[in-house]
């Protein structure tokens, strides 16, 4: 292998690594979706913040990760630094809001195609 071939091979590997790093994981895509549609960022979603709009966004994201992305309660909890029981509560809260046609939460759920 000559120097030119070696340089081309190194460049090809470098490009493939750049492409791999630029692709977002499904979890990153969910965080971006929540931020775009509800204006709540990653730090707020994963933090201990308790304003109602942050809690609702966190519950919606947990619901989506559980029901749409088919993640386990434990896996979703790990993403948010919370126990699986917190995820169970969030999923039930979203399901109850759907059943009761909660006028405050339903418009937010519609943004994600849940209702």
Protein Blocks (a to p, Z undefined) as FASTA:
>chain_A
ZZklmmmmmmmmmmmmmmmmmpccfklmmmmmmmmmnopafklmmmmbfbfklmmmmmmm
mmmmmmmnopafklmmmmnopafklmmmmmmmmmmmmmnopaklmmmmmmnomZZ
